[in-house]
Amino acid sequence: MSPLAPRPGILDIDPYVPGRSKLPGRDRVIKLSSNEGAFGPSPRAIAAYRAAAETMHRYPDGGAVALREALGRRFGLDPDRIVCGAGSDEHLINLARAYAGPGDEVLHSFHGFNLYPIIARSVGATPIAAPEIALTADVDALLAAASARTRIVYLANPNNPTGTYLPINEVRRLRAGLDPGVLLVLDGAYAEYVTRNDYAPGIELVDAGDNVVMTRTFSKIFAMGGMRLGWCYCPPAIADALNRIRSPFSVASATMAAAIAAIEDVDFIAASRDHNAVWLPWLSDRLRALGLEVPVSVANFVLVRFPADPAKNATAAMRFLNARGIIPRNTDSYHLPDCLRITIGREDEMRAVAAALAEFMGAPS
Ligand SMILES: Cc1ncc(COP(=O)(O)O)c(C=O)c1O
């Protein structure tokens, strides 16, 4: 055996499984597996990206000053408390590197985004999953699962893959019930899609103290997942810690140029949000009418639970949809083997997936 081995625990990690993007033998697919914005990126972002090609020989601004200022203007935040990185993944990971390690516990809810346990293990900490109620994070269960070893609580709000959310009052209650020495990470990857009055991504909680961070991404409503850009809003001491350990140039210049243009294209973002507000309930209702269980989602995807009958279960549905060129997301790694997750895409894509599932369920046409 080789004397070289990764640190204990690394080989116990099940690698993250991304949504599939290809089907054998098909040039064109309807990809509804990664919650990418329905319309693709803003044309203004594409133009800015192309223009930035001319200077690709230059290193990017490692401090991302122009981008942080643009984010600060757009969201009314102090740019000094914003950190940018290669996807929100980078922040979720660096927060664990900075605040947790061997012997510590990292808490998340049972069906929470499954990068959280991977990240916890990667720094030698132990992931702890708190039970949910009705596929929704449960503050009482999270507080009951917190121990003297808990260092970080990750909460995706809304959550992927369930699409459910906690109202801001509940998030406040979670923060109040945790020890002040525990970092609460509010992952707002889908925040822009939420239209509920009782929802907030948590900026006020970041401002209220020194132990809450909000992470956001350009991969979802901004539809720039291939550019890898995420940002987080932090208390000054946490921004300082992240800036000490982050990769110095993890955001490419073309990414920053495209993102600044995307932020300024407010009409495009509003249109994406309006589109989602129409097609999210449309698809949910269509699928419920087929007898499928679809929890109320506030994000840009739905979780669909299929019957146990092997002819009608999630595996059979995946096969059926794939045969029609449609790719939903398998949710086995989220302890939801009887479900599939389907992104809200364009109107033609939504009509195609609804028609295919009606045929699959044997509904009269
Ligand atoms: C809840 C949640 N957080 C974070 C991410 C990571 O996004 P990115 O690294 O592309 O910003 C995702 C992506 O699917 C997500 O669903």
Ligand as a Chemical Component Dictionary entry (heavy atoms), coordinates in Angstrom:
data_LIG
# 
_chem_comp.id                   LIG 
_chem_comp.type                 NON-POLYMER 
_chem_comp.pdbx_formal_charge   0 
_chem_comp.three_letter_code    LIG 
# 
loop_
_chem_comp_atom.comp_id 
_chem_comp_atom.atom_id 
_chem_comp_atom.alt_atom_id 
_chem_comp_atom.type_symbol 
_chem_comp_atom.charge 
_chem_comp_atom.model_Cartn_x 
_chem_comp_atom.model_Cartn_y 
_chem_comp_atom.model_Cartn_z 
_chem_comp_atom.pdbx_ordinal 
LIG C1 C1 C 0 -28.790 25.959 -2.061 1  
LIG C2 C2 C 0 -27.604 26.110 -2.938 2  
LIG N1 N1 N 0 -26.527 26.738 -2.462 3  
LIG C3 C3 C 0 -25.420 26.908 -3.208 4  
LIG C4 C4 C 0 -25.354 26.431 -4.494 5  
LIG C5 C5 C 0 -24.064 26.592 -5.230 6  
LIG O1 O1 O 0 -24.169 27.470 -6.259 7  
LIG P1 P1 P 0 -22.915 28.130 -6.949 8  
LIG O2 O2 O 0 -21.660 27.541 -6.391 9  
LIG O3 O3 O 0 -23.086 27.850 -8.394 10 
LIG O4 O4 O 0 -23.007 29.586 -6.603 11 
LIG C6 C6 C 0 -26.446 25.763 -5.052 12 
LIG C7 C7 C 0 -26.379 25.199 -6.403 13 
LIG O5 O5 O 0 -27.131 24.369 -6.809 14 
LIG C8 C8 C 0 -27.600 25.604 -4.248 15 
LIG O6 O6 O 0 -28.680 24.966 -4.718 16 
# 
loop_
_chem_comp_bond.comp_id 
_chem_comp_bond.atom_id_1 
_chem_comp_bond.atom_id_2 
_chem_comp_bond.value_order 
_chem_comp_bond.pdbx_ordinal 
LIG C1 C2 SING 1  
LIG C2 N1 SING 2  
LIG C2 C8 DOUB 3  
LIG N1 C3 DOUB 4  
LIG C3 C4 SING 5  
LIG C4 C5 SING 6  
LIG C4 C6 DOUB 7  
LIG C5 O1 SING 8  
LIG O1 P1 SING 9  
LIG P1 O2 DOUB 10 
LIG P1 O3 SING 11 
LIG P1 O4 SING 12 
LIG C6 C7 SING 13 
LIG C6 C8 SING 14 
LIG C7 O5 DOUB 15 
LIG C8 O6 SING 16 
# 
